[in-house]
Amino acid sequence: MSSLSVRANGDSGAPALWADEFAGDAFSASEFVAARLRAVPLPRLRGDLGAALADLKARLVELINRDYADFINISTSLVGLDRIIEDIADPLGAVQRDVESVREKVQSVLSELEGKLDARAELRNKKAVLQLLLSIQESLQKLEELLRISSEFGHHAEDSNIIDDGKLIERVAIEYNQFQFLVSKGKGLPFVESVQWRILRIKEKLTKILANELQLAFTAVMASPENVQAVGSLIQNLRTYVLIDKVEDAGAVFRSTVVEPFLTQVSELLIGSS
């Protein structure tokens, strides 16, 4: 049977021993009363519960009396504590002020360091922009020299200055490709905007030279398909168009130089035969 079971002789158990049952985690008042009513009548159980209550009160008083001296001694031990707190308050306040001062100095140093880092980053960006502008200027001058164009405003190159060296043209195309890359990086910069007229002249001159050379190459190959030099020149010119990503322009030259004259000849032959 459980701890709530009664004794075989009909006794409900000593009330002084019930305190242990009351403190148990599984204690149930209804089960406790029901178990003892099966052994003793209600008046007897009421008297036993009263005796158990008296026993619990006695234990409580005993516990208080045992620790009462310690409770009283607490107030005695606290005498002078206010003075002790006051004595350590000033040093603690000084330490707090020192910590705040150090924190402010560290924060000031960090702010100054961040400012210098920002200034350094800005200087680095300006240096990069300056280097870009110098590269654009150098590339611009090189292209004007290769294409025999004057850097003076309003001056235009004459047709007599047309370049007929295939390798030189390819070199110009490579330099122009690099120049276009630099200009795209410097898009929106005042210097780049100020030299747009020079950039336009270079583009026009290069386009004219390439178109002229490609026309000559197509004509030479059509006149003599076995001519190795003519075929090599045509390949070199087409490669140059690929370098500057102007394949569509090469197609336009092919149509005007080869396709259109051929269609004109065919049309004339058909008209003549009719």
Number of C-alpha atoms within 10 A of each C-alpha: 5 5 10 18 16 19 11 8 7 11 11 21 15 10 18 15 11 18 14 9 14 13 9 9 7 9 14 12 10 8 11 17 15 12 16 21 15 13 19 15 11 13 10 14 17 13 12 18 16 13 15 18 16 14 16 16 12 11 13 12 10 12 11 11 11 10 10 11 10 11 10 10 10 10 9 10 9 9 10 10 10 9 10 10 10 11 11 10 12 11 11 11 11 11 12 12 12 12 12 12 12 12 12 12 12 12 12 12 12 12 12 12 12 12 12 12 12 12 12 12 12 12 12 12 12 12 12 12 15 12 12 16 19 12 15 23 17 13 19 21 16 16 21 19 13 14 20 17 19 15 14 8 9 9 10 13 13 10 10 6 12 17 18 13 11 18 13 13 21 20 15 21 22 14 18 22 14 14 20 16 12 18 21 10 14 17 11 10 12 9 13 20 13 10 14 12 13 20 20 11 19 19 13 11 23 20 15 14 19 25 20 15 23 25 19 17 22 21 16 17 18 14 11 13 13 10 12 11 14 20 18 14 21 22 14 19 24 20 15 24 22 14 15 17 13 13 15 11 14 20 13 13 18 16 13 13 17 15 13 12 12 13 11 11 12 12 12 12 11 10 9 8 7 6
